Amino acid sequence: MNPRKKESKKWSSLPPELTGQIQSLFEENFKSQLEGKNLKVEGRIYPTEVLMRVGINVKGELRFLNFEVSVDHSTEKQNTLPQIHLAVDAIASLMLEYFDNGEDHEMPYTWQEYPFEKQKIWLQFSSVNSDLEAEADKLLGLDDNDESLLKETEEDLEAYGLLDDEDVDTSRPKIFRVPTDNENDTLKKKKKKEDMH
């Protein structure tokens, strides 16, 4: 994944437990649209940016349909987890729009800024297969533990407030849910899904 900010070099992967929860949320809420497809959730935390990708792969194809979002965050404000939640909501909205409009929907292939929930977010679409990239890295002699990849340590994750499990109930994912047609639903479809395009 390529960060939006040029200065974003050193990064940490999202904790596996969190990516697993996010993946479960998407699989549950987009069950019919994801039938016969694989889903992959990836994320990185940079010092001032959270980057997330949710990819959909049709079984047997090499390319992915990747929905990517970049949001700003601050270690001083300890707002990493809320920004991850914002990124998940943004990708969910983008996927809803994509599935509603089919392949006719135009997606930005470079970072484009959009207003979303009173913040600025950046979205892009890609067809990168990160599993193939990882295999290519192995063939080139690079691996995930290579210091040139500039990953961060557990101490860095603690600074982002992501290793303190006391504050976060992770027993059931609650980041977002898809609105229903039920008139009593308190989460009606957002005002034209905060038209991202």
C-alpha positions in Angstrom: 0.0 0.0 0.0 1.3 3.4 -0.9 0.6 6.2 1.6 -0.9 9.5 0.5 1.7 11.6 2.4 5.2 11.7 1.0 6.7 12.0 4.6 4.9 8.7 5.6 7.7 6.2 5.8 7.7 4.4 9.2 4.6 2.4 9.8 2.9 -0.3 11.8 0.4 -2.9 10.6 -3.0 -2.8 12.1 -3.2 -5.4 14.9 -4.4 -8.8 13.5 -7.3 -9.0 16.0 -8.6 -5.6 14.7 -8.2 -6.5 11.0 -10.0 -9.8 11.8 -12.9 -7.9 13.4 -13.1 -5.5 10.5 -13.1 -8.4 8.0 -15.9 -10.1 9.9 -17.9 -6.8 9.8 -17.6 -6.5 6.1 -18.4 -10.2 5.5 -21.5 -9.9 7.7 -22.8 -6.7 6.2 -22.0 -7.4 2.6 -22.8 -11.1 2.6 -24.8 -11.2 -0.6 -22.4 -9.0 -2.6 -19.4 -11.0 -1.5 -20.8 -14.4 -2.4 -18.2 -16.4 -4.3 -15.5 -13.7 -3.6 -12.6 -13.4 -1.2 -12.2 -10.4 1.1 -8.9 -9.0 2.4 -8.5 -6.2 4.9 -5.1 -4.5 5.3 -4.1 -1.4 7.2 -1.1 0.6 8.2 -0.6 3.3 10.8 1.9 6.0 10.0 2.9 8.8 12.4 0.2 11.2 11.0 -1.9 9.0 8.7 -4.0 5.9 8.9 -4.2 3.9 5.6 -6.7 1.1 5.1 -7.5 -1.2 2.2 -10.4 -3.5 1.8 -10.0 -5.7 -1.3 -12.4 -8.0 -3.1 -11.2 -10.9 -5.2 -13.3 -13.1 -7.5 -12.0 -16.6 -6.9 -9.7 -17.6 -9.7 -8.7 -14.1 -10.7 -5.4 -12.4 -9.9 -6.6 -8.8 -9.6 -8.4 -7.3 -6.6 -11.0 -4.5 -6.4 -9.4 -2.5 -3.7 -11.2 0.3 -1.8 -8.5 2.4 -0.1 -8.9 5.3 2.4 -6.4 7.6 4.0 -7.2 9.7 7.1 -5.1 12.0 9.2 -4.5 11.2 12.9 -2.5 12.5 15.7 -0.5 10.6 18.4 -0.9 13.6 20.7 -4.7 13.5 20.5 -4.7 9.7 20.8 -7.3 9.5 18.0 -6.0 6.5 16.1 -8.8 4.1 16.9 -11.6 6.6 16.1 -9.8 7.4 12.8 -9.7 3.7 12.0 -13.4 3.5 12.7 -13.9 6.5 10.3 -11.9 4.8 7.6 -14.0 1.6 8.0 -17.2 3.7 7.7 -15.8 5.5 4.6 -14.9 2.3 2.9 -18.3 0.8 3.7 -20.1 3.8 2.2 -17.9 3.6 -0.9 -18.6 -0.1 -1.3 -22.4 0.5 -0.9 -22.2 3.1 -3.6 -20.1 0.8 -5.8 -22.5 -2.2 -5.4 -25.6 0.0 -5.9 -24.2 1.4 -9.2 -22.3 -1.6 -10.5 -19.3 -1.4 -12.7 -20.6 1.9 -14.2 -19.4 3.7 -11.0 -16.3 5.8 -11.6 -13.6 5.4 -8.9 -10.5 7.6 -8.4 -7.3 5.8 -9.2 -5.2 8.5 -7.3 -5.9 10.0 -3.9 -8.9 12.3 -4.1 -10.1 14.3 -1.1 -13.7 14.1 0.0 -15.7 15.4 3.0 -17.0 12.7 5.2 -18.6 12.9 8.6 -17.3 16.5 9.1 -13.7 15.5 8.2 -11.5 15.3 5.2 -10.7 11.8 3.9 -8.8 10.7 0.9 -10.0 7.8 -1.3 -8.6 5.8 -4.1 -9.3 2.5 -6.0 -6.6 0.0 -7.1 -6.4 -3.5 -8.5 -3.2 -4.5 -6.7 -2.9 -8.0 -5.4 -0.9 -7.7 -2.2 -0.4 -11.5 -1.9 1.4 -11.5 -5.3 3.5 -8.5 -4.2 4.5 -10.3 -1.0 5.5 -13.4 -3.0 7.6 -11.1 -5.3 9.3 -9.6 -2.3 10.2 -13.1 -1.0 11.7 -13.9 -4.4 13.7 -10.7 -4.3 15.0 -11.6 -0.8 12.9 -9.1 1.1 10.7 -10.2 3.9 8.3 -8.6 6.5 11.1 -8.4 9.0 13.4 -6.5 6.7 14.5 -3.3 8.4 14.3 -1.4 5.2 10.5 -1.7 5.3 10.5 0.7 8.3 7.9 -1.0 10.4 7.3 0.1 13.9 7.4 -1.8 17.2 4.9 -2.6 19.9 6.0 0.5 21.8 4.9 2.6 18.8 1.6 0.8 18.7 1.2 1.7 22.4 1.9 5.3 21.6 -1.0 5.2 19.2 -3.2 3.7 21.9 -3.9 0.5 20.1 -2.5 -2.0 22.6 -4.5 -0.8 25.6 -7.4 -3.4 25.4 -9.0 -2.0 28.5 -10.7 0.8 26.7 -12.0 -1.1 23.7 -14.6 -3.9 23.8 -13.5 -6.2 21.1 -15.9 -9.0 21.9 -18.3 -8.0 19.1 -17.4 -5.7 16.2 -19.4 -2.5 16.4 -17.7 -0.2 14.0 -20.5 0.3 11.5 -23.7 -1.3 10.2 -25.5 -1.1 6.9 -28.9 0.7 7.1 -32.0 -1.3 6.4 -35.3 -0.4 4.7 -37.1 -0.8 8.0 -38.8 2.5 8.8 -37.8 2.1 12.5 -34.1 1.9 11.6 -32.3 4.7 13.4 -29.5 4.5 10.8 -31.3 5.5 7.6 -29.2 5.8 4.6 -27.0 8.8 4.9 -28.0 11.9 3.0 -27.2 10.5 -0.4 -24.4 8.6 1.3 -22.5 11.9 1.6 -22.0 11.8 -2.1 -18.3 10.9 -2.4 -18.1 11.5 -6.1 
